[in-house]
Amino acid sequence: MRNSRNARSATLPILSALIAILALVLTACGGSDDGDVDLSKDLPTEIPAGTKIVFADQQNKYQTLLAASGLEKDLPYKLSYANFTGGPAVLEAFRAGTADVAGVGDVPPIHAQLTDQKVPIILALQNSLTTYGLATAPGSNVKTAADLRGKKFAYAEGTAQQAVVLRALANAGLTVKDVQLVKIKLAEFSDALGAKQVDVAPLNEPRLTRYLRDFGCDGASTVDTASLGRISEGLSYVYARGESLTDPAKAAALRYLEGVLIKAYQWANTHPAEWIDKYYVKNQNVTADDGWRILRSTGTIAFPPLDDALITRQQATIDVLDKAGQLPKKVRAADDFDLRFAPVIEEAKKESGAPSESGVIR
């Protein structure tokens, strides 16, 4: 008995130490629940010296945009970039506290709610409704929506491409049980198609153009868009880490950054040739002709108001995932937005002439 009591006594300090270490690890990794982040205070405007913001970029788009437009050099704080592929990787960076703000599709904010991460949307961007295509593997013989039954789909949960697949299936009168969902990382979609590991994958530009360039001669193509119907809302977002929004210095910096982003995109809208050269040709390795084709398909970048109409559209995307059985719990679009940024957006649109609705590139 004495030995047993001694063993228990010796074990307790060890367990206490392990629990303490685990708590430290979870805190360092951002593992604590940040669902109670308070965003009720007015947005600050003063940016102290030494303020730093890390932008979680994808395909180098925002970094190239701010440099090409010439607006980055006038930022009153230090902005650095980290490049990621897909919303899940961005959320990990937020959870670890290594990024403050990011550009993503319309599904990552939904999955942030599922993991109780507070990463509110602060800016919405609107392209045309044809920003995604369903690319097909060489020799797959998938030409229209009627050919999708039984096919292998590249599938990445937590990405905008997830909703694209689910909309395409619903439009074709199919469910996830009628196809094979192959869960792979977003960065691997094109290679999986080319290797015929999957039959179909949703690709946005310029990934779609690069894929068709590399495998088009082998028979790679896209599913007929007319047969698919509407598979995308054409929406993407800028959202921010909740803790960054509660830091007065970072919140003021993000407020300033939002206006700069709108002005930079309006520069791209009005200088398409320069934007194509700087981004699509020199950074994304497609031809100028392909760059023009991409811009004509995606249209100008517009900035919808952060209002009830936008929340309703986001709720429709949530409902697509929910109806397909892809959400383990209920989430609300209304909880996804930081509406304090609504007047900031409208003021920047007024100053720059940026539109609320996407138009045609000429």
Disulfide bonds with the S-S distance in Angstrom:
none
